[in-house]
Amino acid sequence: MKTLLRTFLLVVLALSLQAQTKPQKYVVVKIEHGDEFANKLNALSDQGYRLVVAGQFVILRLEATPPETYRYLPLEVKGGPVQFTNWLNEQGAHGYRWLPRTVFMEKAPHPRNYEYRNSPHGLSGPSTARELSSLVEEGYRPVDIVYFSHALGSATKEMYFEHEVGKPAFATRIAPGTEIKVADAMRVGNVMKHVDEFTQQGYRYLGPQHSNKGGGIALMMEKCSEDCAGRYEYRYFDAKDAAQIEQELNAQGKDGYQVAPAALRSRPHLLERDRRQKRTFCYRVLQPKDAASLEQTLNAPEQEGYVPLDYVWHAGWTAAEFLVLEKETTASAAP
């Protein structure tokens, strides 16, 4: 009897120690600049963590098993677009790819090679839909917008595109130069009117774009590879405070609308609904104060199932950063 009791206690102790030493799902660190921060990221990635969201606080999630882990490199935006593009391509040749909406490049455990091109901001303004389409037709996908200052003239925004080396070009079935349409207007309401028009023509939201109108708002729509005329519907929300965002997103999520992460960093902040699928979503919105409390919140049992998407900013008299978390709540059709 004593032997059985001793064995039982040892098993309980072993399970308890295992639970205590089990690594947590999320790690949060406050963003810093320079090589020291890159070293901190790579030290965490050596433990199996992968960068999933970057803002004032960088969020990493446990996704890899050492020694097959991710590696990180901070972006170096030096010089003009030509110099930066050359630097990107040099890193891409070594297996690093640019993480969208971050200032980091990532090398996967089994890396591939990537090449980058920018769609230039010319004297007449940002690239046209035809110029953007030509890059997509060559197999490039948009990554992010970069600001460049110049000795003469005002600063410009360049849209950068990525292509996986060896991947074939896009096999288009429509007229060349029509893969991309740009919804561009001075007001969000007018941008959304263009979006609705383009969705009826078989286009779907792709990502933000620099407006060709002074002080305007723009985004890119991409032609679907299949017939999707009228399939996708869009709404937008404004970011005022955490409670307002959460209430609005949950109301839309119950109606089948899902946040488009690529639209969180710039207006209009879009939600997309696929009319062919019956899905519902639930959202939580956090306003992080420090890395430790955010890490504790993300790892709390009540957050199980929620995935951090990205940060959305409120810009007014004061600026505030809110973290959006999403959980799919679609009821299973199976009993």
N, C-alpha and C positions, 0 to 999 in steps of 0.2 A: 504493500500500500504506500509506504513512504517513498519507494522507488518510483511508483507511478506519479505520485504528487510532485516529486522532485523533477521528473521528466516534463510534467505539465508546466511547471513554473519556468523551467528553462526555455520551453517553446514559447510561452507568453513573453518572456524577457527578450528572446531573439526577435519575435515579431515586433515588439515595441521598439527595439533598437533599429530595426529595419525601417519602421515607419518614420523614426526620427531622422534617419540619415538619407531618406529618399529625397532626391533633389526636387525643389519646387518647380512648377510648370513655367512660371514667368519670373524674370529678373528685370529690374528697372534701374537705370543709371541716369544721372543728370548729364546732359550733353556738355561737352567741353571741346576745345579745339587743340589741334596739334597731334603730334605722334603719341603722346602719353595716353590720350583718349583712345586712339586706334589700338594701342597695346592693351588697354583695358577691355575693349571689345573682343579682341582676339584671345585674351585670356579666358573670357567667358565662353567664347565659341569653342575653345579647346575642351570645355566641359560638355559640349553638345548643344549649346544655345545658338539660336539664329535670330538675327535682327528682323523684326516684323513691322515696327512702327518707329518713326524718328520725329521728334519734335523737341520741345524743351526737355522732355524726359524720354529717353530711348528705351523701348520695350523689346526684350528678347524672349523667345519661347523655346523650350526644350524640344528639339526636333531631330537631332543627330546623335549617333552613337560613336564615341571616340574609338579609334583614331580618325575615322572618316568624318571630318567636321568642316565647317565653313570658315572662310578667312575674309577679312575686311580691310579696305583701303579708302581713306578719305579722298573726296574729289579735290583736284587742284585746278581751280579756275584762274589761270594766269595768262596774261596776254589777251589776244583777241580770239575770235571764233576759230581761226585757222590753227593757232597754237593749241587751243583747248581740244579741238577735234583730233589733232595728231596725238595728243596725250591720251585721249580716250581710246583711240585705236591701238596704241601701244599696250595699254592695260588689257584691252579686249583680246589681243593676240596671246596674252598670258593667262587667259581663262577668266578674267574678271568681267562682270557685267554690272551696269549701272542699275541700282535699285531705284525705281520711280519714286518721286516725292521725298527723296532723301539726298544727303550729300555724301553717300558712301557707294563704293563698288564692292561686289561680293563675288567670291570664288566658291563654287559648289564643290562638294567632295569628289565628284566626277565631272570636272569642268569641261565646257565647250568653248569655242572661240567666237568672238563677236566683233562686229565692225559698226562704226557710227558715222552718221552724216547729219549735217544741220540743213534746215530749210531756211535760207538766208532772208534777213530783213533788209530789203533793198531800199533805194531812195524813194520809191513809191509806197513803201510800207511793208507789212508782213507778207509772207508768201501767200499766193492765191490758192484757191481750191484745186486748180489744175496742177500747180507745182507740188502741192502736198500729195495729190493723187499719184503723181509720177513716182514718188518715193515709196508709197504703199504698194504700187504695182510691181516695184522691184523687190518686194519682200521685206521692206523696212516697217517697223512699228514705232509709234511715238513713245518717247520716254518722259521728257520733261522740258520745261522752258528755262533758259538761262539768260540772265541779264548781263550785258556787257557795256562798260563805259568806254567812251572814245575821246581822244584828244580834241577832236573837232566834232561838233554836233552833239545831240542828246544821246542818252543811253538807248540801246536797242534790246529787244527780246528775240532770242533765237530758239526755235523749236528743234529739238534733237530727236533723231530716229535711230533705232537699233536693228541690226540684222544678224541672225545667227549664221556664221560662215558655213557654207555647204548646203544651207536650206534653200530650196528652189524659190523662184520668184512667184508672186501671186498670179494664179491663172484666172484672169478676169474674163468675164463674159459680157461686159458692157463696153461702151465707147471709152477709149483711153482718155484719162483726165477727168473722169467722173466718179472715181471711187470715193472721193471725199467732197462733202459740201460743208460750208462754213456758215453757221448761224451767227450773225453779227448785227448788233443794234445798240442803241444808246441806253435802252431800258430793258430790264429782265423780262418784262411782259412781252415785249416785241421779239426778244430772242426766243422765247417759248413759242410764239406764233410760228416762227421759222422752223423750230424743232417739230412742231405738230405737222407742218406742211411736209417736211422731209420724211417723217416716219410714214406718212401715207404713200410716199414714193419708194419705200423699201429701205430706208436708212436707219441706223442705230447709233446711239451716243458712243463716241470714241474717246474724247478727252478735251481738255481746255485748249484754247488758242488765243493768241494775242489779237486784240481788236484792230481793225483798220480804220476805226473811227476814234478820234481823240476823246478819251474818257469812256469809250464804249466797252461792251462785254461781248465775248465771242466764245464759241466752242465748235468742235469738229464732229461731224456725223459721217459714218462709214456705211457704204452700200453692203447689205447683207449678202452672204454667199448663196443664200437660198431666197425664195420669195417670202419676204416678211412685211409686205405692205400692210400697215395698220396693226402689226403684231405688238409693237412696243409702245407703251404710253409713258409720259413723263410728267412729273410734278416737281416743284422746287420748294425749298424752305430757307428761311433766313436764320442766322445764328445770333440770338440776343443774350440768352442765359441758359444754363444747364437745364432748368426745369422746363422752360419753353421748348427747347430743342427736343427733349425726351418726350414730352407730351405730344408734340406734333409728329415726330417720327413713329411713335407707337400707334397713333391714329391712322397714319398712312400705311404702316406695316400690317395692320389688321385687314386692310383693304388690298393687300398683295403687293404694295410698293416696297422696293428694296433700295437702300442707299447705294449710290454709285461712288465707290471710294475715290476714284479719280477726280470727282467733282467736289471733294471736301475742301481742298486747298484754295479754290477760287470760285467766285460766283459765276453762274447760278449753281447752288448746291442741289444736285439732282437726285431724284428717286425714280426708279424704273420699274414698270410692271410688264410682265410677259403675259399677254392675254391667253396664250395657249397652255399655261401652267397655273395651277391653283396652289399658290404658296403664300404663307403668312410669316411675318417677322416681328420680333420683339427687340426693343432697344433700351440701352442704358447709356446715360451721358454723365461723364465725370469731369470735374474741374480740378486737376491735380495741383496740390500745394507743394509736395515734396516727393522725392523718389521712394522713400521708405513706405509712406502711407499708401501710395499708388500700388507699389509692389504687394503690400499686404491685401489691398482690396482685390487686385486681379487674381490672387491666389486663394481668396476666401471661398468656402464651399458654395455660397449662394451665387457666385459668378460662374459656376460650372456650366459649360455650354455656350457662354458668351465669348465672342471673338473680337479683340480690338481691331477696328478697321483703320482709323487714322484720326488726326486732329482736325477740327474745324475752328476757324477763328472768328471772333466778333471784333470788328474794327469800328470804333467810334471815338468818343472822347477818351476812352481807355480801350486797350486791346486785351482780349482774354482768349485763352486757348482751352478748348473742350475736347475730351477724348470720347469718341463714339464707339460703343460696343454693340454687336449684333448677335442675335440668336434666332435660328429658324424654328418656327413653331408650327409648321405645317402638320396637320393631323394625318397619320398614316391611313391609307385606304384599307389596309389589311386588318382583320379582326385582332 
